[in-house]
């Protein structure tokens, strides 16, 4: 992927060390039981593309129990511009192109796109969604409209999930930006209202799955539009993103962690579903093709 062609965003910042980096003992789930190393590894896998509050996701893993976290007292995370290095320049280029793509799409429909801020952190960070450690993976917090990313996750993608390549990494960022698009379009608010009414969130056809698959589709829409403008994809790039989508399907992760698949516990969709909806976005290039909430077959 010739990502150097992308315009650099000015909305990538680094969380200051005193904004919640490390320390504090980590998460505790349910009735005071600490989340062990193995559990953290599972969180890292399942949270690859999570748009949900990481604390809520940890609660889902423990069977829906309440989540407590031991961390520095919540405070507003101070941020500073990201220093220039190859990794941050890559992030700035991908985020910059998502800004260009979604800005144009929103304008074409008479709307205004508001750029999100992407916060790079190391070890842990405070957000409007709570304190999160790197183990929860990249996430979008609708409370402050920020994407959070620990760059070490890219290394984990390659070594743990065999999901290497720049385009696979770009897919991660584009998926989280997809959750920001949902926030701006009011989709997130509707899902929150449905949750408050007691609508089924998890499961193979749950709202959480449909939310995540739509973000996958939006990532494909971005990839299509970016390629039309920049022609930056190289042979094998698209396949690397599809391998990443396959690697983090709920069915595959459950099989690895539990030894069997439980569709009623799905939160993000199966490998086949994630590949399907990213491919749909990429093939159509139109967010109108991403209505996972009306789809009878996901």
C-alpha positions as CSV (number, residue, x, y, z in Angstrom):
1,X,0.0,0.0,0.0
2,X,1.5,3.3,-1.1
3,X,0.1,5.2,1.9
4,X,2.6,8.0,1.5
5,X,0.2,9.4,-1.1
6,X,-2.4,10.2,1.5
7,X,-2.9,13.7,3.0
8,X,-1.7,13.9,6.6
9,X,-4.4,14.7,9.2
10,X,-3.7,17.3,11.9
11,X,-6.1,15.5,14.2
12,X,-3.7,12.8,15.5
13,X,-2.5,13.5,19.0
14,X,-0.6,11.7,21.7
15,X,-1.9,11.2,25.2
16,X,0.4,12.7,27.8
17,X,1.9,10.2,30.2
18,X,-0.1,11.7,33.1
19,X,-3.3,11.1,31.2
20,X,-3.6,7.6,32.4
21,X,-0.6,5.7,31.2
22,X,-0.1,2.3,32.9
23,X,-0.3,1.9,36.6
24,X,-3.3,1.1,38.8
25,X,-3.5,-2.7,38.7
26,X,-5.7,-3.2,35.7
27,X,-9.4,-4.3,35.2
28,X,-11.4,-6.4,37.5
29,X,-14.5,-8.2,36.2
30,X,-17.7,-9.3,38.0
31,X,-17.6,-10.2,41.6
32,X,-14.1,-8.9,42.3
33,X,-12.3,-11.6,40.3
34,X,-9.2,-10.2,38.5
35,X,-8.9,-10.7,34.8
36,X,-5.9,-12.9,34.3
37,X,-3.4,-12.9,31.5
38,X,-5.3,-15.4,29.4
39,X,-8.5,-13.3,29.8
40,X,-6.7,-10.1,28.7
41,X,-5.5,-12.0,25.6
42,X,-9.1,-12.9,24.8
43,X,-10.1,-9.2,25.3
44,X,-7.3,-8.2,22.9
45,X,-8.6,-10.5,20.2
46,X,-12.3,-9.8,20.6
47,X,-11.8,-6.0,20.9
48,X,-9.8,-5.8,17.6
49,X,-12.4,-3.6,16.0
50,X,-14.7,-2.8,18.9
51,X,-16.8,0.3,18.8
52,X,-18.3,-0.5,22.2
53,X,-17.1,0.9,25.5
54,X,-14.2,-1.5,26.4
55,X,-15.5,-1.7,30.0
56,X,-18.9,-2.9,28.7
57,X,-17.2,-5.5,26.4
58,X,-15.3,-6.9,29.4
59,X,-18.6,-7.2,31.2
60,X,-20.0,-9.1,28.3
61,X,-17.1,-11.6,28.5
62,X,-17.8,-12.2,32.1
63,X,-21.4,-13.1,31.5
64,X,-22.9,-9.6,31.7
65,X,-21.7,-8.7,35.2
66,X,-20.8,-5.2,36.2
67,X,-17.3,-4.0,35.5
68,X,-15.1,-2.2,37.8
69,X,-11.6,-0.9,37.0
70,X,-8.6,-0.1,39.1
71,X,-6.9,2.9,37.5
72,X,-5.8,6.4,38.1
73,X,-8.7,8.7,39.0
74,X,-10.6,9.8,35.9
75,X,-9.4,13.1,34.6
76,X,-9.4,14.8,31.3
77,X,-6.7,13.3,29.1
78,X,-4.2,16.0,28.0
79,X,-3.0,15.6,24.5
80,X,-0.3,17.0,22.3
81,X,0.4,16.7,18.6
82,X,1.8,13.4,17.6
83,X,5.6,13.4,16.9
84,X,6.6,12.5,13.4
85,X,7.8,8.9,12.9
86,X,6.8,6.3,10.2
87,X,4.0,4.8,12.3
88,X,2.4,8.1,13.3
89,X,2.8,9.3,9.7
90,X,1.0,6.2,8.5
91,X,-1.9,6.9,11.0
92,X,-2.0,10.5,9.9
93,X,-2.2,9.5,6.3
94,X,-5.0,7.0,6.8
95,X,-7.0,9.3,9.1
96,X,-6.5,12.2,6.7
97,X,-8.0,10.2,3.8
98,X,-10.9,9.1,5.9
99,X,-11.6,12.8,6.5
100,X,-11.4,13.5,2.8
101,X,-13.6,10.6,1.9
102,X,-16.4,11.1,4.4
103,X,-16.3,14.8,4.1
104,X,-17.1,14.4,0.4
105,X,-19.8,11.8,1.0
106,X,-21.5,13.9,3.6
107,X,-21.4,17.1,1.4
108,X,-22.9,15.1,-1.4
109,X,-25.9,14.4,0.8
110,X,-26.2,17.9,2.2
111,X,-24.6,17.1,5.5
112,X,-21.5,18.2,7.3
113,X,-18.8,15.8,8.4
114,X,-17.0,16.5,11.7
115,X,-13.5,15.1,11.9
116,X,-12.8,12.8,14.9
117,X,-9.6,13.1,16.8
118,X,-7.3,10.0,17.0
119,X,-5.4,9.6,20.2
120,X,-2.2,7.6,20.3
121,X,-1.5,6.2,23.7
122,X,0.9,3.8,25.4
123,X,-0.2,1.3,28.0
124,X,-3.4,2.9,29.1
125,X,-5.5,6.0,28.6
126,X,-8.4,7.9,30.1
127,X,-11.4,8.6,27.8
128,X,-14.9,9.8,28.2
129,X,-15.8,6.0,28.2
130,X,-13.5,5.3,31.1
131,X,-10.0,4.2,31.7
132,X,-8.8,1.6,29.1
133,X,-5.6,-0.4,28.9
134,X,-3.9,-1.5,25.6
135,X,-5.3,-5.0,26.0
136,X,-8.8,-3.8,24.9
137,X,-7.4,-2.9,21.5
138,X,-8.4,0.1,19.4
139,X,-11.7,1.6,20.2
140,X,-14.0,4.6,19.4
141,X,-15.5,6.5,22.3
142,X,-18.8,8.3,21.3
143,X,-18.6,10.3,24.5
144,X,-15.7,12.4,23.3
145,X,-15.8,11.4,19.6
146,X,-12.3,10.1,19.6
147,X,-10.6,7.0,18.3
148,X,-8.0,5.5,20.7
149,X,-5.1,3.4,19.4
150,X,-1.9,2.0,21.0
151,X,0.5,1.5,18.1
152,X,1.8,-1.7,19.7
153,X,-1.4,-3.3,18.5
154,X,-0.2,-3.3,15.0
155,X,2.6,-5.6,16.1
156,X,0.1,-7.8,17.8
157,X,-2.0,-8.0,14.6
158,X,1.0,-9.5,12.8
159,X,2.4,-11.8,15.4
160,X,-0.8,-13.1,17.1
161,X,-3.4,-12.9,14.3
162,X,-1.3,-13.3,11.2
163,X,-2.9,-10.1,9.9
164,X,0.1,-8.2,8.4
165,X,0.3,-5.4,5.9
166,X,-0.4,-1.7,5.8
167,X,-3.9,-2.2,4.4
168,X,-4.9,-4.5,7.2
169,X,-3.8,-1.8,9.7
170,X,-5.7,0.8,7.7
171,X,-8.8,-1.3,7.9
172,X,-8.6,-1.1,11.7
173,X,-8.5,2.7,11.7
174,X,-11.3,2.9,9.0
175,X,-13.5,0.6,11.0
176,X,-13.2,2.8,14.1
177,X,-13.9,5.9,12.0
178,X,-17.0,3.9,10.7
179,X,-18.3,4.1,14.3
180,X,-17.8,7.8,14.2
181,X,-19.8,8.0,11.1
182,X,-22.6,6.1,12.9
183,X,-22.4,8.6,15.7
184,X,-22.8,11.5,13.3
185,X,-25.7,9.9,11.4
186,X,-27.6,9.1,14.6
187,X,-27.3,5.4,14.3
188,X,-25.5,5.0,17.6
189,X,-28.2,7.0,19.4
190,X,-30.9,4.8,17.9
191,X,-29.1,1.6,19.1
192,X,-28.6,3.1,22.5
193,X,-32.4,3.8,22.7
194,X,-33.1,0.3,21.6
195,X,-30.8,-1.0,24.3
196,X,-32.6,1.0,26.9
197,X,-35.9,-0.5,25.7
198,X,-34.4,-3.9,26.3
199,X,-33.8,-4.9,22.7
200,X,-31.6,-7.8,22.1
201,X,-28.0,-6.6,21.7
202,X,-25.9,-9.7,21.3
203,X,-26.4,-12.9,19.3
204,X,-25.9,-13.7,15.6
205,X,-28.6,-11.2,14.6
206,X,-28.3,-8.8,17.5
207,X,-28.0,-5.0,17.3
208,X,-24.3,-5.1,18.4
209,X,-23.4,-7.5,15.5
210,X,-25.3,-5.3,13.0
211,X,-23.6,-2.2,14.4
212,X,-20.1,-3.8,13.9
213,X,-20.9,-5.2,10.5
214,X,-22.0,-1.8,9.3
215,X,-18.7,-0.3,10.5
216,X,-16.9,-3.0,8.5
217,X,-19.0,-2.0,5.5
218,X,-18.2,1.7,6.0
219,X,-14.5,0.7,6.1
220,X,-15.0,-0.9,2.7
221,X,-16.8,2.3,1.4
222,X,-13.8,4.3,2.5
223,X,-11.3,1.9,0.8
224,X,-13.2,2.1,-2.4
225,X,-13.3,5.9,-2.6
226,X,-9.7,6.2,-1.5
227,X,-8.5,3.8,-4.2
228,X,-10.4,5.7,-6.8
229,X,-8.6,8.9,-5.8
230,X,-5.2,7.8,-4.9
231,X,-4.7,4.4,-6.6
232,X,-2.5,3.4,-3.7
233,X,-3.4,-0.3,-3.3
234,X,-0.9,-2.9,-4.4
235,X,-1.3,-6.6,-5.2
236,X,-2.2,-8.5,-2.0
237,X,-3.5,-5.4,-0.1
238,X,-7.2,-6.2,-0.4
239,X,-6.5,-9.8,0.6
240,X,-4.6,-8.7,3.7
241,X,-7.7,-6.8,4.9
242,X,-9.9,-9.8,4.2
243,X,-7.6,-12.0,6.2
244,X,-7.8,-9.6,9.1
245,X,-11.6,-9.6,8.9
246,X,-11.5,-13.4,8.9
247,X,-9.1,-13.6,11.8
248,X,-11.4,-11.7,14.2
249,X,-14.8,-13.2,13.4
250,X,-16.7,-14.2,16.5
251,X,-17.0,-17.8,15.4
252,X,-13.2,-18.2,14.9
253,X,-12.4,-16.5,18.2
254,X,-14.8,-18.6,20.1
255,X,-13.5,-21.7,18.6
256,X,-10.0,-20.7,19.6
257,X,-10.9,-19.7,23.1
258,X,-13.8,-22.0,24.0
259,X,-13.3,-24.9,21.6
260,X,-16.9,-24.4,20.3
261,X,-19.0,-21.7,18.8
262,X,-21.9,-20.0,20.6
263,X,-23.8,-17.7,18.1
264,X,-26.0,-16.3,20.9
265,X,-22.8,-14.7,22.3
266,X,-21.7,-13.0,19.1
267,X,-21.0,-9.3,19.4
268,X,-19.2,-8.5,16.1
269,X,-20.3,-11.2,13.6
270,X,-18.8,-14.3,12.1
271,X,-15.7,-14.3,9.9
272,X,-17.8,-14.8,6.8
273,X,-20.1,-11.9,7.8
274,X,-17.3,-9.5,8.4
275,X,-15.7,-10.4,5.0
276,X,-19.1,-10.1,3.3
277,X,-19.9,-6.6,4.6
278,X,-16.4,-5.2,4.1
279,X,-16.5,-6.5,0.6
280,X,-20.0,-5.0,0.1
281,X,-18.7,-1.6,1.0
282,X,-15.7,-2.0,-1.1
283,X,-17.6,-3.2,-4.2
284,X,-20.3,-0.6,-4.0
285,X,-18.5,2.4,-2.6
286,X,-21.8,3.7,-1.3
287,X,-22.8,3.9,2.4
288,X,-26.4,3.3,1.3
289,X,-25.4,-0.3,0.7
290,X,-24.4,-0.7,4.4
291,X,-27.9,-1.0,5.9
292,X,-27.2,-4.0,8.0
293,X,-30.1,-3.2,10.3
294,X,-32.6,-4.0,7.6
295,X,-30.8,-7.0,6.1
296,X,-32.6,-10.3,6.6
297,X,-29.5,-12.2,6.0
298,X,-26.3,-10.9,7.5
